[in-house]
């Protein structure tokens, strides 16, 4: 996505109006971004518990129903639909494509060292790297969607229609990306139409709305647990991936399959809205970590890999002890990976500056308003450290 300043869209002013005030950072978006990536780590952390615990499996489904759609909505909110500048085009390369190649190489090396096998293939992404490709494709598609009269309707048609196309698969993460396209477009549309500011969705949060949000999330968690056998029979988990074709999910091509995805999209929007209602609005001690979600997203899989593959997360009992414990450990991992020492070590991999690739070296040069691929625009102090301190962020 093409980044923009973290503020509510300004109201259109007349030519006689005073000059606009300095851009103000809105803590809510950093809080929401960090909360979303914490859910990603939690979901991956408890995944192995789902094989032996119904409660863990229900918790797993409850999270997966909305955590990536919510992440896509936030990413779309900080995207621009205008024709990209040269610098923005260069950042697709430096922020998405180069890290993708770097981490695919790291995963190939890891699998060769641990599993004794390696099958390098850039067209088939490893584990969490699909989202990097999705962000790149979202950026390419959005300017064209914005030209249409009903961009949300077109995006919805694409997200539902791609499931009928068995020849669109996981190559370059295309099936999953198009399946989630509606959520990204919805985020952009909310910003484009100034919906958040006009309806005061951040500033106005009455107590009854928070109670309703808790009720919605708790109700969905209960539904996941109460009818868990049914969800397992219909393989609901893989429906939430937005990746497989309907023919693969149902065993044959069914005309009604698109209505199932439509219902899941509506559910994801409802759950995402409830989740956003509960996200803190004020600036907290952990708000700043929302500017570094890519560090958490790209690195947490390496931290969890040995635990997942060694089998030590299987057969853990009792669930009431291990599920909360692993959840807390996952949260701690997210905080650790967003810390300054980790960023200092891994910044060359996650935020590379391959100036040699460009005809103009300035295109790959960092500036005072560095943004990560999810749209988090950083302040000058965070993007570029003071020289006399000598400590990079």
Order of alpha helices (4+ residues) and beta strands (2+ residues): alpha-alpha-alpha-alpha-alpha-alpha-alpha-alpha-alpha-alpha-alpha-alpha-alpha-alpha-alpha-alpha-alpha-alpha-alpha
